[in-house]
Amino acid sequence: MTAFQEQAAALLGPKGFLTDPAALAPHIRDWRGIFQGAAIGMALPASTAEAAALVRLCRDHGISIVPQGGNTGLSGAATPDAGGNNLVVNMRRMNRIRALDPLNNTIVVEAGCILADIQSAAAQADRLFPLSLAAEGSCQIGGNLSTNAGGINVLRYGNARDLTLGLEVVLADGSVLDVLGGLRKDNTGYDLKQFFIGAEGTLGLITAASLKLFPALRRRATALVALGDIAAAPMVLARCRAATADQLVSFELLPRFGLALARQHGGGRLPLDHPADWFLLIEAGSPSEDIDISGSLERALGEGMAAAEIADGLLAESEAQRRELWRLREAMVEAQPREGAGIKHDISVPVAAIPAFIRAATEALAAHDSSLRPLIFGHVGDGNLHFNVLQPAGADPAGFQARTGEINRLVHDCVTAHQGSISAEHGIGQLRREELARLKSPVVLAAMRAVKQALDPDGLFNPGKVL
Ligand SMILES: Cc1cc2nc3c(=O)[nH]c(=O)nc-3n(C[C@H](O)[C@H](O)[C@H](O)COP(=O)(O)OP(=O)(O)OC[C@H]3O[C@@H](n4cnc5c(N)ncnc54)[C@H](O)[C@@H]3O)c2cc1C
């Protein structure tokens, strides 16, 4: 044991500091298995005071800190580099719900709380914590905040940033920045919490958060529609938003190709038998029993059909049917690896530019190599698409993966031409660092470096990520 390891073990106890290679193994590679690193150990602080003392110890010994939540991130941001001078700081032992105030509509949670546990705690108090994504059973709120996670309800409730009222953060000098507050209005100077949200652990260690709650939803209406043409998607969105008094929570794009894959790989049947190329999974929700949310959505869809924007559609008539529709979307995601390698992009463009972007990007890919198979789906109501490019049928997966850089550039150049972002949800991490440097304005990059320099002058937190 090094002197650092001995002192960390003394500080955190046997449950709080691990060096066993078998215990470390799942924490030094990323969820998708793209990045593999090394670590001097893994620390699991159990309180803010322990986390602060740990940061001071790391600073004194020149050990870098890689904050880690559920390690479900998709950009390699929670994976240490291969140098071996990093300490993984996993927050899972800090998993207490500190307070829930149903009248203030707030919940104060520690950073290591699993997202699904926060949702359950809110539901028990007849409230809704709306952040929701497929990894919610494993990801932690600290990771959600550090990636500014999105998910399926952003359209109505915003992303993690919009749901945050305050934070508690251990800074690089080991001091604790307590801006937890539960206030919806507070204009007393800089809004410091914003620096740490979406910072991917590069500016400090989040130990707790104060989050917004909402009235629980009592009625939901869920529809699957076949689009006449992708160009109609923004019009259908506008119609549904207006007709439901802006109670639309999800507006997801599903391609025919993806649904075919879902069926092929055992994901059930397609309840809407229509030869359209594009489908929408639409959900509206109301906290009031008195609002006929189904009727409103049905009316919007009827108007969309009359205007030839929608070719066909159905409304889920039971909770079982609603789940079946959502299961289709999940099955599509799960089916992808069975088709071989895929090169992923998580992009956003202005909602109105979605049809033009999809056309331009698919044409550019086809011109480059007509055997590529784009699988495009996602949170189109937010202008966010998961633009995945699957390997040509029967191709060698490793050979295809080696083309990642070339295909990334092609898609990202199209995103830039449509005033979009190369990371809508998943962050930059290690995966998109070069692309960020290539595409972001030098002025923005310089301002980001200035923030990093001010808050973490010695580069203690998550080196090699984002910048
Ligand atoms: C099946 C699946 C579906 C997904 N769907 C979505 C989706 O719909 N929308 C979406 O946005 N993302 C999605 N993701 C990505 C991922 O779940 C999110 O990025 C999630 O927010 C990461 O949380 P985590 O706890 O796993 O963080 P980790 O992966 O452990 O870490 C992510 C980043 O946060 C930092 N970090 C973690 N905890 C802290 C802390 N306490 N303080 C400071 N920094 C910290 C890490 O250093 C790293 O930079 C999905 C992932 C999977 C596997």
PDBQT file of the ligand as one rigid body, heavy atoms in Angstrom, charges set to zero:
ROOT
HETATM    1  C1  LIG A 501     -29.747   2.047 -21.289  1.00  0.00    +0.000 C 
HETATM    2  C2  LIG A 501     -29.341   3.481 -21.114  1.00  0.00    +0.000 A 
HETATM    3  C3  LIG A 501     -30.240   4.494 -21.452  1.00  0.00    +0.000 A 
HETATM    4  C4  LIG A 501     -29.882   5.823 -21.287  1.00  0.00    +0.000 A 
HETATM    5  N1  LIG A 501     -30.804   6.787 -21.613  1.00  0.00    +0.000 NA
HETATM    6  C5  LIG A 501     -30.492   8.077 -21.418  1.00  0.00    +0.000 A 
HETATM    7  C6  LIG A 501     -31.441   9.107 -21.718  1.00  0.00    +0.000 A 
HETATM    8  O1  LIG A 501     -32.543   8.853 -22.187  1.00  0.00    +0.000 OA
HETATM    9  N2  LIG A 501     -31.083  10.377 -21.470  1.00  0.00    +0.000 N 
HETATM   10  C7  LIG A 501     -29.864  10.703 -20.959  1.00  0.00    +0.000 A 
HETATM   11  O2  LIG A 501     -29.603  11.881 -20.744  1.00  0.00    +0.000 OA
HETATM   12  N3  LIG A 501     -28.935   9.756 -20.698  1.00  0.00    +0.000 NA
HETATM   13  C8  LIG A 501     -29.219   8.465 -20.912  1.00  0.00    +0.000 A 
HETATM   14  N4  LIG A 501     -28.293   7.506 -20.638  1.00  0.00    +0.000 N 
HETATM   15  C9  LIG A 501     -26.953   7.872 -20.176  1.00  0.00    +0.000 C 
HETATM   16  C10 LIG A 501     -26.760   7.804 -18.646  1.00  0.00    +0.000 C 
HETATM   17  O3  LIG A 501     -27.697   6.977 -18.040  1.00  0.00    +0.000 OA
HETATM   18  C11 LIG A 501     -26.886   9.169 -18.072  1.00  0.00    +0.000 C 
HETATM   19  O4  LIG A 501     -25.831   9.923 -18.573  1.00  0.00    +0.000 OA
HETATM   20  C12 LIG A 501     -26.880   9.234 -16.552  1.00  0.00    +0.000 C 
HETATM   21  O5  LIG A 501     -27.276  10.537 -16.203  1.00  0.00    +0.000 OA
HETATM   22  C13 LIG A 501     -25.526   8.915 -15.928  1.00  0.00    +0.000 C 
HETATM   23  O6  LIG A 501     -25.686   8.695 -14.536  1.00  0.00    +0.000 OA
HETATM   24  P1  LIG A 501     -24.658   7.783 -13.729  1.00  0.00    +0.000 P 
HETATM   25  O7  LIG A 501     -25.000   7.857 -12.296  1.00  0.00    +0.000 OA
HETATM   26  O8  LIG A 501     -24.593   6.434 -14.317  1.00  0.00    +0.000 OA
HETATM   27  O9  LIG A 501     -23.298   8.567 -13.992  1.00  0.00    +0.000 OA
HETATM   28  P2  LIG A 501     -21.864   8.006 -14.340  1.00  0.00    +0.000 P 
HETATM   29  O10 LIG A 501     -21.884   7.305 -15.642  1.00  0.00    +0.000 OA
HETATM   30  O11 LIG A 501     -21.294   7.280 -13.203  1.00  0.00    +0.000 OA
HETATM   31  O12 LIG A 501     -21.089   9.389 -14.513  1.00  0.00    +0.000 OA
HETATM   32  C14 LIG A 501     -21.425  10.289 -15.527  1.00  0.00    +0.000 C 
HETATM   33  C15 LIG A 501     -20.642  11.587 -15.331  1.00  0.00    +0.000 C 
HETATM   34  O13 LIG A 501     -21.041  12.212 -14.128  1.00  0.00    +0.000 OA
HETATM   35  C16 LIG A 501     -19.915  12.386 -13.255  1.00  0.00    +0.000 C 
HETATM   36  N5  LIG A 501     -20.422  12.198 -11.899  1.00  0.00    +0.000 N 
HETATM   37  C17 LIG A 501     -21.117  11.151 -11.408  1.00  0.00    +0.000 A 
HETATM   38  N6  LIG A 501     -21.464  11.385 -10.136  1.00  0.00    +0.000 NA
HETATM   39  C18 LIG A 501     -20.950  12.601  -9.808  1.00  0.00    +0.000 A 
HETATM   40  C19 LIG A 501     -20.972  13.395  -8.632  1.00  0.00    +0.000 A 
HETATM   41  N7  LIG A 501     -21.599  13.002  -7.521  1.00  0.00    +0.000 N 
HETATM   42  N8  LIG A 501     -20.345  14.598  -8.659  1.00  0.00    +0.000 NA
HETATM   43  C20 LIG A 501     -19.710  15.023  -9.773  1.00  0.00    +0.000 A 
HETATM   44  N9  LIG A 501     -19.670  14.314 -10.904  1.00  0.00    +0.000 NA
HETATM   45  C21 LIG A 501     -20.300  13.123 -10.929  1.00  0.00    +0.000 A 
HETATM   46  C22 LIG A 501     -18.896  11.377 -13.716  1.00  0.00    +0.000 C 
HETATM   47  O14 LIG A 501     -17.582  11.785 -13.407  1.00  0.00    +0.000 OA
HETATM   48  C23 LIG A 501     -19.145  11.386 -15.207  1.00  0.00    +0.000 C 
HETATM   49  O15 LIG A 501     -18.506  12.496 -15.759  1.00  0.00    +0.000 OA
HETATM   50  C24 LIG A 501     -28.602   6.157 -20.803  1.00  0.00    +0.000 A 
HETATM   51  C25 LIG A 501     -27.705   5.147 -20.475  1.00  0.00    +0.000 A 
HETATM   52  C26 LIG A 501     -28.059   3.824 -20.626  1.00  0.00    +0.000 A 
HETATM   53  C27 LIG A 501     -27.070   2.765 -20.251  1.00  0.00    +0.000 C 
ENDROOT
TORSDOF 0
